[in-house]
Amino acid sequence: MSKDDDDPGERGRVFAKIAPIIVAYYKANPRRQFHVEELRQHVLAWVPDIAPDSPGRILRELRQIGQLNYLVVNRRQSLYRFLVLL
């Protein structure tokens, strides 16, 4: 990403690119455990020009707005498990 990472417009563009990929990954893998690196690699396959931390940031944003849910299984290992939305 660029030096304008804090620009709301740029953040919105990154969200628009990455969020649908993460939501599709979530829907295809319900209740699955995953490492953030796996998610990052999946997103990079679709959008190669992103900052390494963008998938994790967008994952957290999607959780905050209620589009997906997950549990942190092991923070040190960056291990998560998707949960079903209620």
C-alpha positions as a printed NumPy array, in Angstrom:
array([[  0.   ,   0.   ,   0.   ],
       [  0.997,   3.593,  -0.278],
       [  1.809,   6.378,   2.152],
       [ -1.899,   7.289,   1.986],
       [ -2.992,   4.222,   3.994],
       [ -4.703,   6.463,   6.539],
       [ -6.698,   8.256,   3.848],
       [-10.365,   7.261,   4.264],
       [-10.812,   7.051,   0.493],
       [ -7.887,   4.676,   0.108],
       [ -9.068,   2.564,   3.033],
       [-12.498,   2.381,   1.423],
       [-11.015,   1.264,  -1.902],
       [ -8.954,  -1.433,  -0.184],
       [-12.022,  -2.591,   1.763],
       [-14.071,  -2.745,  -1.454],
       [-11.396,  -4.899,  -3.119],
       [-10.676,  -7.27 ,  -0.259],
       [-13.912,  -7.605,   1.746],
       [-15.846,  -9.636,  -0.871],
       [-12.931, -12.072,  -1.158],
       [-12.777, -12.561,   2.608],
       [-16.562, -12.965,   2.902],
       [-16.526, -15.591,   0.129],
       [-13.677, -17.407,   1.913],
       [-15.704, -17.308,   5.124],
       [-18.837, -18.669,   3.436],
       [-16.858, -21.451,   1.748],
       [-15.187, -22.46 ,   5.021],
       [-17.739, -22.359,   7.847],
       [-16.389, -23.398,  11.246],
       [-12.931, -23.878,   9.748],
       [ -9.752, -23.054,  11.661],
       [ -7.241, -21.007,   9.725],
       [ -4.08 , -19.021,  10.184],
       [ -4.13 , -15.389,   9.136],
       [ -1.295, -16.221,   6.731],
       [ -3.614, -18.645,   4.883],
       [ -6.209, -15.925,   4.534],
       [ -3.549, -13.452,   3.403],
       [ -2.31 , -15.866,   0.724],
       [ -5.862, -16.456,  -0.474],
       [ -6.505, -12.72 ,  -0.782],
       [ -3.122, -12.133,  -2.454],
       [ -4.048, -14.668,  -5.137],
       [ -6.937, -12.371,  -6.098],
       [ -5.462,  -8.952,  -5.265],
       [ -1.657,  -9.073,  -5.398],
       [ -1.048,  -5.372,  -4.756],
       [ -2.097,  -5.133,  -1.11 ],
       [ -0.233,  -4.477,   2.11 ],
       [  0.495,  -7.645,   4.09 ],
       [ -1.646,  -6.563,   7.04 ],
       [ -4.693,  -5.56 ,   4.982],
       [ -6.496,  -8.945,   5.054],
       [ -6.267,  -9.099,   8.845],
       [ -7.468,  -5.518,   9.182],
       [-10.39 ,  -6.095,   6.823],
       [-11.223,  -9.354,   8.65 ],
       [-11.534,  -7.375,  11.902],
       [-13.637,  -4.689,  10.2  ],
       [-15.997,  -7.303,   8.755],
       [-16.464,  -8.761,  12.208],
       [-17.168,  -5.326,  13.691],
       [-19.894,  -4.642,  11.139],
       [-21.428,  -8.096,  11.566],
       [-20.694,  -9.585,   8.135],
       [-18.789, -12.528,   9.589],
       [-17.697, -13.932,  12.922],
       [-14.655, -15.751,  14.232],
       [-12.939, -16.854,  17.406],
       [ -9.27 , -16.278,  18.166],
       [ -8.089, -19.8  ,  18.981],
       [ -4.436, -18.9  ,  19.531],
       [ -3.362, -15.275,  19.19 ],
       [  0.354, -16.109,  19.268],
       [ -0.034, -18.494,  16.327],
       [ -2.552, -16.203,  14.562],
       [ -4.964, -19.129,  14.574],
       [ -8.66 , -18.35 ,  14.148],
       [-11.877, -20.308,  13.676],
       [-14.844, -19.051,  11.742],
       [-18.136, -19.071,  13.618],
       [-21.629, -19.142,  12.194],
       [-23.455, -15.826,  12.345],
       [-26.533, -15.924,  14.501]])
